[in-house]
Amino acid sequence: MASTASPFRYPGGKSCMLSLTASILRANQLERGHYLEPYAGGCGLALELLYGGYVADIHINDIDPAIWAFWHCVLNETDALVERVLNTPVTIDEWLKQREFMRSGKTDDVLALGFCAFFLNRTNRSGIIKGGGVIGGLDQTGNYKIDCRYNAGRLAQRIKRIKKYEDRIHLTNLDAIDFLNQCEREIPTESLLFVDPPYFNKGSSLYMSFYRPQDHGELAERIIGLDRPWIVTYDDTPEIRALYKARRQYCFDINYSLQEKRVGTELLIASKGLTMPDTVKARQVNRPQYRKAA
């Protein structure tokens, strides 16, 4: 669903979890409250929750300068961003220019950086901004061409729609743990925190800001210590299962329905006391020894 909401394509995006997340909000009486994501990425799920009236405000954060720059421009430099979306030629020459700009590491021109992230996201295979190959190849002999994911008019409309909600979208550019600390101080406890960190495996090939094992460990310690409702999604690895062994874990695959009886490739981890829908309970793979761990 969120493919119609976000202008971004994002590897590992969780927009397909709209129904599940809405069910969790409903089951825990968290509807029409605040919703928080320390790893904003494509924001597909957050936007769908906002558009659907499931939450009143979304707090989105990304430490990556390019990702943050794009969302900043969507909210604060909308007209200038839309003008570039509509009028920039989608060609290999332009792609080479944008790739070079991204490689330069320049961050002083927020509009240029935000649009660059957007352009590469829409023209690279799987939306991978860092090191992603252009759709169709440099010689454009592939089955799909560079502009096959770049419908300028439709993407401009998505950006304009987001702008209409600007007073209910709160954007920050913080380290994830700093964001969690800020939320704990400033956001009501009756909120849902959705944490979707970089994958443990292959994270460096998918994201511009990726984690070392130590980073995943520090994040897990901080999340488990939070006294508020949260869910975490990860690729299913022994290391992640061990880090979150004190909390309930459910196995699923984001590429198919949670109701399907297949072994999943991702983990959903739930905070203590969070009520989970029956469709998820059937996929539980870790049951810690505390009350209400079902």
N, C-alpha and C positions, 0 to 999 in steps of 0.2 A: 504493500500500500504506500509506503513512504517513498517509493520511487517517484510518485507524483508530487511529493512535498519538497524534497531536498534537491537543490541544483547540483549537488555533489554525488558522485559514485564513490563508494568507499569499501576497501577490502575488509571483509569480516563485519560489515555493517549489520545492525540488529533491527532494522526496520520491520522485518518479518515477525518480530515478537510483539507487535502491537496488541493483538488479542490477549496474549498471555499477560503482558504488563498491565493492561486494563483490568484483567481479572484479579490480579494481585492488588491493585489499587482499591478495587471494589471490596474484596474480601477483608481488607484491613482498614476500611473506612478512611482511606487516604485520598479519595477523589476530590477534585477542585482545590487541591493544595499545591505545594511546591514540588517540583521534580528537578533532580540534580544529576548532571553528568560531568565528571572530571576529565573525561576523554571525549570531547565533542565529536571529532571526526566529521562525518557527513550529517549528523544531527537528524537523520531521517526519523528515528523513533520519537525523539523529543518533539519534533514539529508535528507529527501525527497525533501525539497525545494532546498537544496544545490545540491544534485545529479541531480535534474531536470533542473538546470540552472535558477531557478526562482530568486535566490539571489546569490550574489557573496561571501559574508562572513556571518558566523553565530557566534553569541556571546552567549555562553551558560554558565549558572551560577547555582550552587546549594550550599546552605549552609550546607547541610548534609554531614558530612565527608566521609561516605561510598560511597554515590553517586558520590561525587566529586572524590574520590580516584579511582573509576572504570574508569571514563572518563579520568582522568590523566594517568592511566596506558594504556588505549587504545591509547592515543596520544604519550606517552613518554616512556612506558615500554612494547611496543607491543609484542615483541618476548617472553618475560618472561610471560606475561599474556596469550598469545596463548598457550605456553607450558603447563601451568596449566589447561587451558580449555580442551586441548586434552588428557592430561595424568592423571587428577585427577579422581579416581573412583567415579561413581555416585551411592552411596550406602547409606543406612541408617546410618551406622557407620560414614561415611564422613559427612553426613548431621548433625549429632549430634555434631561433632567436629566444623563444621562451625557455627552452631547455638551458641555454647558455646563461640566461638571467638567473634561473634557479640555482645553477651550479656556482654562480658568482658569490652567493651567500649574502647579497645586499638586502638589507631590511629597512633602509631609511625611507624608501618610497612605498608607503603602505598600499596605495591603490595598485601600483605596478606589481607588487608582490602578491597581493590578493588575487588579482586577475591572472597572474602567471600560474598560481596554484590551481585555479579554476580551469584554465585552458589546458594544462597538462593532464588534469584529472579527467577531462572530457575527451581527450584525444589519445591517451595512453591505454594500453591493454590493461583491463581490470581496474582502471582508475588509479593505478599505482603512480604516484607523482615522482618519487625518487627512483631513478634508474629504470623506469618503465619504458618499454619499447612502444613506438607509435603504432596505432592501429593500422594494419595494412602494410607495415614495413616502410622503410625509407624510399623504396622504389614503387610503393603503392601497387604491388602485384597481388596482394592478399585478397581473400574473399570479401573483406570489409575494408572500407576506406577511412581515412582520417576523420572525416566529418560525420560518420554514421551515428555517433553518440552526441552530436552537437547540433541540436535543433535550437537555434538561437532564439527564436520567438518564444518557444515554450519555456526555455530556461530563463529568459528575461521575466516572464510572467511568474515563475516560481519565486524569483528574487523579489519582485514587487509585492507578492502576497506576504512574504515574510516581513517585509517592511511595515505592513499594516499592524503587525503584532509587536512592534519594537518596544512598547512600554511594558510588555510582559516577558521579554527575553533579556536575560542578564548575562553578559559575556565577560569572561575574564581570561587572562593569559598567565596562569600560574602553574607551578609544579603541582602535580595531582595531590600530594600530601598537604601542601600549603592550602590548596582549595578545600580539602576535607576539613582542615583546621578552621578555615574561615567560615565554612558552612556550619560547623558545630557551634561557633560563636554567634552567628547572625541569623541562621535560618531555623524556623520552628521545627521541633522534633517530629511533628506529624507530617513529615515529608518522605518521599521515596528517593533514595539514592541508587542510581543505576551505574555500576562501575564496569566498564568494558575495556580493560587494559590492553596494551599491545600483546599479541600472542607470545607465549613462552617459546615455542618453536617457530622459526622462520620470521620472527618479528622484524629482524633487521632488513629483510627483503621486502617487507610490505609497508613499513611505516618510516617516516623521516625521523621520528623520535621513538627509539626502541629501548627496551630494558635489558639489563644484565640480570642474572639470577639473583644477585644481592638486592637489586631494586624491587624485584617481585616479592622477595621476602619482607622487605621493609614495608611495602604497601600492604601485604597481607596482615602484618602485625597491627598496622594502624587501622585497617578496616575492621578487623575482629574486635578492636577496642572501642569502636563507635557504639554509642548508646542511642541508636536510631534505626529505623527500618532500612535495609539495603539488600540488593541482589548484585552478584558479581557473575560475569560470564567470561569464560576462558576456553582456550583449546585444552582438550583432555589429555593431560600428561601426568605421570607419576609424581613429578615435582610439585605441580599445582595441587593435586589431591592431598599431598602431604602437608603443604603449607596451610590448607584450609580444613584439615582433618577434624577440627573442633566444631565444624558447622556442617549442616545438611548439604549434600551434593546430589545433583540430578544430572543424568546424562541425556544429551539430545544432539540433534544436528540442525543447524539453522537453515539448511537447504530443503528441509521437508517438515511436515506437520509434526508437532509434538505428540499427536495421538498415534502416529505410526509405530508399530512394534518392531523397531530396528535399533541396533546399537548405534548410539550417537558418537559424534566426534568432538563435542564440546561439553563443558560443564556449566551448570547454573548452580550457584552457591547462595544460600539464603541466610539472612541474619536470624539470630535466636528469637523465637516468638513470632516470626512472620508467618501468617497463614498462607498456605500454598494451595492452588486449585488441585482437584482430584486428578486431572489429566497429567499433572506433573508428578504427583506423589508416586504414581506407578513406575516412574523412571528413577526412583531414588537409588543411589549407589553408595551412599555413606550415611550412616545413622549414628551420630555422636551420642554419648551417654549423658544426656540431660533430659529433663522432663519436656514434653511437647516437642520432641525431636522428629516426630512423624511429619 
